[in-house]
C-alpha cells in the first residue's frame, strides 16, 4: 500500500467514525437574485427574474420579451427533488397553482431558469457552464419539470462545488476529495434542498 492510499484509508476511517453528518448550505434571496442577474442577458427572452423563497415553496417573477410581445409573469414552485449522488443527479420542480399570465407555455422555461439560478448560486460562480440544447436532459410530466444534471453537463461542476464546501467544513476529507470525483461520490451527496423564508437550504451529507 502506497503513502497516498494510506492517507485515503485514514480519511475513510474518519468518515466511518462520523457515520453520517449533514452540512446545510444557505443561499439567501439576495444571493439567488444576484446570480439571476448574471445569468440573464439582454438578448434572451427572459430579461429579468426575481426569486423569493418562502416556507416550502418559491416564487419566480419574470419579465419576458418574445417576438412583439412583452409581459410580466409570476410562477410558484415546490422543490420535489434536488439530488446529487453516485446513482442520481436530478432537480425536479413542481408548479403550484396557475402561471399568472395568459402565456402558459412559459412555465417550463421559467422553471428551468430557476433551476439554473439554484445550481449557479450553489456553485458560487457568476456563470454556470452548462447548456440546454433543445429538450435534452429536460422532461415535463404534468406540473413537474425535471432536469437531469448529468445529461446537461452539470454533474462534474457540482461535485467540484461539493468538494470545496465539504473540504472547508471537514478537512479530514481532503484526501478523498483530492483523489477525484469518483472517490468523492461514494462518500458525499446532496440529499435535498429546502425552501425556507428568505433562503434556499441545500443539504449536503457525508458518510461512511
N, C-alpha and C positions, 0 to 999 in steps of 0.2 A: 504493500500500500504506500503510495507516494504522500509527500507532505500535504499537497493540496487536498487529496482525498481524505486525509486525517482531519483537516480543518472542517471539511464538509460534514464528516461524521460527527464531530463535536457539535456543530451547528444543528444538525438533525436531532442529536440528543437533547439539546436545549429546547428545541421545538417540542419534542416528545414530553419533556418535563412540564412545559406550559400547557400542553394538551390542546387547548383552543382559546384564543384571545381575539376579541373584537376591537377594531380600531375605527371609530367614526371619523369621517372627513366631512366637515361642514362647509357648505358653499352658500353664501348669503345671496339674497336677491340682488344686491349691489354687484357682487362678483359675476353672477349669471348674466346680468344685463350689460355689464362692461364687455363680456365675451361676445354677447349677441351683437353688440355694436361693431366688433372687429370681423365678425363672420359675414355680415350682410353688406354687400357692395351696392353702389349706385346703379349698377347695370342689372341687378337681379330683380325679379318680380316682387319678392318680399323686401320692401325697402326698410322697414323697421320692425322690431319685435321686442315687446316688453313682457317680461315674465314675472309673475307674482306667486310666491309659494304660500300655500295655506295648509291647514291640518288635513292631510290625506289626499290633497289634490293641488293642482297648479293651474293658473290662468295664463293664457298667452294672448296678448293683444297685438295684432299685426296691421301694418299699413301696406296695402298691395296695389301695385300698378300692373295692369295686364291689358295689352293692346291699347284701346282707347278708354278703358275703364280704370278708375282709381277709387279705392274704397278702404274703409277700416273694418276689421273683423275681429271677433273675440271667440276663443275656444277654451274649454276647460278639459283637463285630462287627469287621469289617475295613473300612477306607475304600477303596472301589473308585475313587471319583471325587470330587473337590472342585474344581470348575471355575467360574471367573467370567471370562468373556471377552466380546468383542463378539458372538461367534457362539453361545455356550452358557453357561448358568448352571444348574449341576446339582450336587447332592450325592447320592452313592449309598453305601449301607452294605450289606455282605453279612454275614449271620449266620454265626457259627462254632458248630458243634455244635448241641445242643438247648437250648431255653429250659428253665431249671431250675425248672419248676413245671408243674402239670397244665394251667394256663390258657394254652395256647399261642397263643390269639388276641391276647394282649397284646404279642407280639413287635413288630408294626408300630407300635403306639402308643409303645412304649419307644424304638424306633429313631428315630422322628420327634422324640421329646423330646430324644434325644441330639443330633440334628442341630441342633435349636433352641439347645441349650446351646453347641455348637461355634460357630455363627454369632453368637450373642449375645456370647460371650467375645471373638470376633474384633472385633466392633464396639466392645467396651469400654463397653457400656451395660448398665444393670440390666435393661432390658426391651426385647426385640426386637419392633418393631411390625409383625408380620406374622401373619396368621391362617391356619388350615387348616379351612375350612368344608367339611364332608363329606370327599370324597376328591379335591377339585380340586387339581391340582398334585402329587399323591402317587400313585405307581404301585408295584405289587408284582409281581415276576416270580420265582417260585420262592423262593429265600432272599435275594433282593436287593430293597431298598426304595430308591426314588428320589424325591427332591423337586426339582421344577422351581422354582428360586428366583425366576425372573421371574413365573411363574404365581401364586405365593403372595404376591407383592408385596415380596420382599426385595432385588430387583436394585438399585434405586436406593440403598437404605440401605447395601448392600455396597460399591458404587462410591464412596459417600461415605467409608466407612471406609478403603478403599484409598487414596483421595486424601489423607486425613490421614496415613496411615502412610508412603506414598511421599514426600509433600511434606516430612515431617520428616527423612527419610533422604536425599533428593535435592532440595534446594531449587531447583535449576535447572529442575525440572519444574513448579514452581508456576504459571507462565503457562498451561500446558496444563491443569492441574487447575482453575484459575480460569475457564477457558473452558467448563467444563461436562463432564458425564459422557460425552457423545457423543464429544468430542475425546479425553478420557482413555481411553475404552475401546479406542481404536486403538493405545495405547502401553503399557497396563498390564493385567495379568491375574493372577488366582490360578491357578497352574498345577496345584497339587496340595496335599494335606495328608498328613503322615506321623505315624503313631503311634510315639512313642518312649517309653522307660521314664520315666514320671513327667511326660510333657508331650506336647502336640499341637503339631506344627510346621506352620504354614501358609506355603507358599512363594509369594511374590509375584515376578513378573517385570516389568521394564520394559525396553523395547526400541525400536529404531528402525524 
